[in-house]
Amino acid sequence: MTALMKTYSKPSTTLVKGEGAYLWDDTGKRYLDALSGIAVCGLGYSHPAVTEAIQQQSGALLHCSNLYGNELQNALGELITTLSGMDSVFFSNSGTEANEAAIKIARKYGSQRGIDMPQIITTENSFHGRTLAALSATGNKKIHSGFTPLVSGFSHAQYNQIAAIEAAASDSTVAVMVEPVQGEGGINVPAADYLNQLRTLCDQRGWLLILDEIQTGNGRSGEYYACHHNGILPDVMTTAKGMGNGVPIGACLARGHAAELLQPGSHGSTFGGNPLACAAAIATLTTIRDQGLHQRARQLGRDMIQSLRHALEGEAIVKDIRGMGLLIGIQLQQPCAELVEDAKQQDLLINVTAGDTVRLLPPLIISDSQAGEIVEKVALIIKSFAKQSTAMAQP
C-alpha cells in the first residue's frame, strides 16, 4: 500500500545513492547510469562542486521569495545569459514552467500586435510538458487523452518540414515553438539547416522563434545550447533538466523585444530562482564551462554513435541510430520497452522512448571506458532481443 498517486508505474528498482556515473539500489547492486535522471544529472552524482555549493547555501539562506533581492539569482542570470547569448531570464522550478512563461510571452506579443486569438505553431511528436498549456502545445494525442478541452491557440505541423510550418500559419500566428532535437519523441534530429530556415521564416513573418532546450541544453547536445550548432539565436529559449544537476530549476530566456514583454505583475513564481537552486545551477554551469564538458559531449557522442553502428551492423531489427552529443537514440523495428529491465540485468540503466527507441543520456562526465561499456552492453541486449524476437516469430 502506498500513499502516492498512481502517476508512475510501480518501480522495480529503488535507488539509494550515487557517485560519479554510478547508482546503487537498496540491495547494494551498482548500476552504470546511461540516463542521468532523464538528462538531469549531467555532472553525475555527488559531484563535489555541486555538493559544496548546496551545503554552503543551505547553511546561509534557502529561500527569500522574489519580493527581495537575491545576489545568487543575479549572478546566475549574468552567467546563463552570457553562456546562451540571450538578454534576460526568468527562473522557474521546472521545464514545463519555463515553457509556460514562453507561451505567455508569445501571447503578450500577440496582444501588443492587436491579435485577439494569438496562435503558436508547434510540431507533431513534440513534448513540452505536463501543465495544461504546455500539454496543449505538445503534439501528441496520447498525452492529451483525458485532459480536454485543451488550451486553444496551438496548431501542430510536421517536424523538420518548413513547408508544413508555412501551411499551418494564419493571420493570427505569433510564434513557432520547437525542440532542436525531439527527445521524448524518439531522439529525432532535424536537417542541419532546419533551425536556420525557421529563424529566417520567423524573421520574414514577424513571428517569435521559441526553442525548447529543456533536454538539449546545458552541454548535452555538444554545445551549451543546441541552437549554437546552427549559429543562430531564438527570441525565446527555455531550459531546465541539466541546469541544476538534480536541484529543480528552469529558465525562460529572451532577447530583443521579447525580453521586455513580461513586466511586474504579469508573471511570477514563489520558489523560482531561490538561493539554493541558484547556487546549485551556478556550480553546475561553471563546471560545464570550465571543464569544456559540452565539447567532450560532442566528441564522445560521435564516438558512441559510430561504435553502436559498428557493433549493430547487419542487425535487421535496428531501424536507425542517431543523436546529437550525448543525446542518442537507437530506433528498432518494433516496440522494445522490455529492454529497460534487460539492461538492469546487465547493471545498466537506460530508457525507451516513443515505444521503439532506446534513449541514452549518460552523464557528461563519463569516462571513455564507461562510454565503451554502455555501447557494449546496449549492443548485447539489442542482439539478444533480436534473437528472441526472431525465435518467437518462427512457426
C-alpha positions in Angstrom: 0.0 0.0 0.0 1.3 3.4 -0.9 0.2 7.0 -0.2 1.5 8.1 -3.6 -0.8 8.8 -6.5 -0.5 6.3 -9.3 1.1 8.7 -11.8 4.0 6.4 -12.4 4.3 2.7 -12.9 5.4 0.7 -9.9 9.2 0.8 -9.9 11.1 -2.4 -9.9 14.2 -0.7 -8.5 14.7 1.7 -5.6 17.8 3.8 -5.8 19.5 5.0 -2.6 22.9 6.6 -3.5 25.1 7.7 -6.4 28.6 8.6 -7.1 30.1 9.8 -10.5 28.3 7.8 -13.2 27.1 5.0 -10.9 24.0 4.5 -8.8 23.2 1.9 -6.1 19.9 0.3 -5.2 18.6 -0.7 -1.8 20.1 -4.2 -2.3 23.6 -2.8 -2.8 23.6 -3.5 -6.6 25.6 -1.0 -8.6 24.4 0.3 -12.0 26.2 2.3 -14.7 23.9 5.2 -15.4 23.1 5.9 -19.1 20.0 8.0 -18.3 21.2 10.8 -15.9 17.8 11.1 -14.3 16.4 11.8 -17.8 19.2 14.3 -18.8 19.3 16.0 -15.4 22.5 14.9 -13.7 25.0 15.9 -16.4 27.7 16.0 -13.7 26.8 12.6 -12.4 26.1 12.1 -8.7 27.7 13.6 -5.6 29.7 16.0 -7.7 32.0 17.9 -5.3 31.3 21.3 -6.7 27.6 20.9 -6.6 27.6 19.2 -3.2 29.8 22.0 -1.7 27.5 24.7 -3.2 24.4 23.1 -1.7 26.0 22.6 1.7 27.2 26.1 2.0 24.0 27.7 0.8 21.8 25.5 3.0 23.6 27.0 6.0 23.1 30.5 4.8 19.7 31.1 3.1 17.4 28.6 1.4 14.6 30.9 0.3 13.6 34.6 0.5 10.9 34.9 -2.3 11.1 37.3 -5.2 9.9 40.1 -3.1 13.5 40.7 -2.1 16.9 40.9 -3.8 18.8 37.7 -4.3 22.5 38.1 -5.2 22.8 34.5 -6.4 19.9 35.0 -8.8 21.6 38.0 -10.3 24.9 36.1 -10.6 23.2 33.1 -12.3 21.3 35.5 -14.6 24.6 37.0 -15.7 26.1 33.6 -16.2 23.3 32.0 -18.2 22.7 35.0 -20.4 26.4 35.1 -21.2 26.5 31.4 -22.0 23.3 31.4 -24.1 23.7 34.8 -25.9 20.2 35.8 -24.7 19.4 39.2 -23.0 17.4 38.3 -19.9 16.0 35.4 -17.9 13.0 34.3 -15.7 13.7 31.5 -13.3 11.2 28.8 -12.7 11.2 25.4 -10.9 10.9 23.1 -13.9 11.0 22.9 -17.7 7.2 22.9 -18.1 7.0 26.1 -16.1 9.7 27.6 -18.3 7.6 26.7 -21.3 4.5 28.3 -19.7 6.5 31.5 -19.4 7.5 31.3 -23.0 3.8 30.7 -24.1 2.8 33.8 -22.0 5.5 35.9 -23.7 4.1 34.8 -27.1 0.5 35.6 -26.0 1.7 39.1 -24.8 3.5 39.6 -28.1 0.3 38.8 -29.9 -1.8 41.1 -27.7 0.5 44.0 -28.4 0.0 43.4 -32.1 -3.7 43.6 -31.7 -4.3 39.8 -32.3 -7.3 38.7 -30.1 -6.6 34.9 -30.5 -2.8 34.5 -31.0 -1.7 31.2 -32.4 1.6 29.3 -31.7 2.7 26.7 -34.2 4.3 23.6 -32.6 5.2 20.3 -34.1 3.8 16.8 -34.2 5.6 14.3 -31.9 6.8 17.1 -29.7 6.9 17.2 -25.9 6.7 20.5 -24.0 5.5 19.4 -20.5 2.5 18.3 -18.4 0.9 21.5 -17.3 -2.2 22.3 -19.3 -0.9 24.9 -21.7 2.4 23.0 -22.2 0.4 19.8 -22.7 -1.7 21.6 -25.3 1.4 22.7 -27.1 2.6 19.2 -27.2 1.9 17.4 -30.5 1.0 14.0 -29.0 -2.7 12.9 -28.8 -1.8 10.2 -26.3 -0.6 12.8 -23.8 -3.8 14.9 -24.5 -6.1 12.0 -23.7 -8.4 12.6 -20.8 -7.5 16.3 -20.4 -9.7 18.0 -22.9 -10.7 20.7 -23.5 -7.2 21.7 -24.3 -5.9 25.3 -24.2 -6.7 26.9 -27.5 -4.2 28.8 -29.7 -1.9 25.9 -30.8 -1.6 24.2 -34.2 0.7 21.3 -34.9 2.8 20.9 -38.0 5.1 18.1 -39.2 8.5 18.3 -37.6 11.5 19.0 -39.8 9.3 20.4 -42.6 9.4 24.2 -43.2 6.5 23.9 -45.7 4.4 22.3 -43.0 5.0 25.3 -40.7 4.0 27.7 -43.5 0.9 25.7 -44.2 -0.2 25.8 -40.6 0.2 29.6 -40.4 -2.6 32.1 -40.3 -3.1 35.8 -39.7 -3.1 35.0 -36.0 0.2 33.3 -35.9 2.7 34.9 -33.5 5.3 32.3 -32.8 6.8 28.9 -33.7 7.9 26.7 -30.8 10.1 23.6 -31.5 12.7 21.4 -29.9 16.1 21.4 -31.6 16.1 17.7 -31.2 12.9 15.9 -30.2 13.7 14.0 -27.0 10.6 12.2 -25.8 9.5 11.9 -29.5 12.3 9.5 -30.2 15.6 11.5 -30.5 14.6 13.0 -33.8 17.4 15.1 -35.2 16.2 17.5 -38.0 18.1 18.5 -41.1 21.2 20.5 -40.4 19.7 23.8 -41.6 16.2 23.3 -40.2 16.7 25.8 -37.3 18.3 28.3 -39.7 15.2 28.1 -42.0 12.9 28.5 -39.1 14.9 31.6 -38.0 14.6 33.1 -41.5 10.9 32.3 -41.7 10.1 33.9 -38.4 12.1 37.0 -39.3 10.2 37.3 -42.5 6.8 36.8 -40.9 7.4 38.8 -37.7 6.9 35.8 -35.5 8.8 34.8 -32.4 11.1 31.8 -32.6 10.8 29.8 -29.3 13.3 26.9 -28.8 12.5 24.3 -26.2 16.0 23.4 -25.0 14.8 21.7 -21.8 16.6 18.4 -22.8 19.2 19.6 -25.3 20.6 22.5 -23.2 23.4 22.7 -20.7 26.0 21.0 -22.7 24.2 17.8 -23.6 24.0 18.5 -27.4 27.7 19.2 -27.7 27.2 22.9 -27.4 25.9 24.9 -24.4 22.6 25.0 -26.3 21.8 23.1 -29.4 20.9 26.2 -31.5 24.6 27.2 -31.2 25.4 24.4 -33.6 23.5 26.4 -36.2 24.9 29.8 -35.3 21.5 31.3 -34.5 19.6 32.5 -31.5 15.9 32.3 -30.9 13.7 35.1 -29.5 12.8 32.9 -26.6 14.7 29.8 -25.2 13.6 27.5 -22.4 15.9 25.2 -20.5 15.9 23.1 -17.2 16.9 19.4 -16.6 20.7 19.5 -16.6 20.8 23.1 -15.3 20.9 22.3 -11.5 22.3 18.7 -11.6 19.2 17.4 -9.7 18.1 20.5 -7.8 14.9 21.7 -9.5 15.3 24.8 -11.6 14.3 26.0 -15.0 14.8 29.1 -17.1 12.9 31.1 -19.8 15.4 33.3 -21.6 14.5 36.0 -24.1 16.2 38.7 -26.2 15.3 41.8 -28.0 11.7 42.9 -27.8 10.6 39.6 -26.4 12.8 40.2 -23.3 10.7 43.3 -22.5 7.2 41.8 -22.7 6.8 40.5 -19.2 6.6 43.3 -16.7 5.8 43.5 -12.9 2.5 41.8 -12.2 2.4 39.8 -15.5 4.3 36.7 -14.3 6.0 35.3 -11.2 7.0 32.3 -9.1 7.2 31.8 -5.3 10.1 29.4 -5.5 11.6 30.2 -8.9 15.3 31.1 -8.7 15.6 30.7 -4.9 19.1 30.9 -3.4 19.6 27.1 -3.1 18.6 26.4 -6.7 20.7 29.2 -8.0 23.8 28.1 -6.0 23.5 24.6 -7.5 23.0 25.9 -11.0 26.0 28.2 -10.8 28.2 25.3 -9.7 26.8 23.1 -12.5 27.1 25.6 -15.3 30.6 26.9 -14.3 31.8 23.3 -14.1 30.5 22.5 -17.6 32.1 25.7 -18.9 35.4 25.4 -17.1 35.9 21.7 -17.9 34.7 22.0 -21.5 32.2 19.2 -20.9 29.9 20.4 -23.8 32.9 19.9 -26.2 33.6 16.5 -24.7 29.9 15.5 -25.1 30.1 16.4 -28.8 33.1 14.1 -29.5 32.1 11.3 -27.1 28.6 11.3 -28.7 30.1 11.0 -32.1 32.3 8.1 -31.0 29.5 6.3 -29.3 27.2 6.6 -32.3 29.9 5.3 -34.6 30.7 2.4 -32.2 27.0 1.5 -31.9 26.6 1.5 -35.7 29.6 -0.8 -36.0 28.5 -3.1 -33.2 25.0 -3.4 -34.6 25.8 -3.5 -38.3 23.7 -6.1 -40.1 21.1 -6.3 -37.3 17.8 -6.2 -39.2 15.9 -5.2 -36.0 17.8 -1.8 -35.9 16.0 0.8 -37.9 18.2 3.8 -37.2 20.9 5.1 -34.8 21.0 8.9 -34.4 21.8 11.6 -32.0 23.5 14.9 -31.1 26.1 15.0 -28.4 25.2 12.7 -25.5 21.6 12.5 -26.6 21.5 9.2 -28.5 18.7 7.1 -29.9 18.7 3.6 -31.3 15.3 3.0 -33.0 14.2 -0.6 -33.5 11.7 -2.0 -35.9 9.3 -2.9 -33.1 8.3 -1.8 -29.6 11.1 -2.6 -27.1 10.1 -1.4 -23.6 11.3 -4.6 -22.0 14.9 -3.6 -22.8 14.9 -1.4 -19.8 14.7 -4.4 -17.5 17.1 -6.4 -19.7 19.6 -3.6 -19.3 19.2 -3.7 -15.5 20.2 -7.3 -15.6 23.4 -6.1 -17.2 23.9 -3.5 -14.4 22.9 -0.7 -16.8 20.2 2.0 -16.6 18.7 3.1 -19.9 15.3 4.3 -21.1 13.0 3.5 -24.0 11.0 6.5 -25.5 8.4 6.7 -28.3 7.9 2.9 -27.7 10.6 1.7 -30.0 13.7 3.9 -29.3 16.4 3.2 -26.8 17.4 6.5 -25.4 20.9 7.1 -24.0 21.5 10.2 -21.9 24.7 9.4 -19.9 26.3 11.9 -17.6 28.7 14.4 -19.4 31.4 13.2 -17.0 31.6 9.6 -18.1 35.0 8.2 -19.0 35.9 6.7 -22.3 35.8 3.2 -20.7 32.4 3.8 -19.3 31.1 5.0 -22.7 32.5 1.9 -24.2 30.8 -0.3 -21.6 27.5 1.4 -22.4 27.9 0.7 -26.1 28.9 -2.9 -25.4 26.0 -3.7 -23.1 23.4 -1.9 -25.2 24.5 -3.8 -28.3 24.4 -7.1 -26.3 20.8 -6.6 -25.1 19.6 -5.5 -28.6 21.2 -8.5 -30.3 19.7 -10.8 -27.6 16.3 -9.1 -28.1 16.6 -9.6 -31.9 17.2 -13.3 -31.4 14.3 -13.7 -29.1 12.0 -11.8 -31.5 13.1 -14.0 -34.4 12.6 -17.2 -32.4 9.1 -16.1 -31.4 8.2 -15.2 -35.0 9.0 -18.7 -36.3 6.2 -21.2 -36.6 
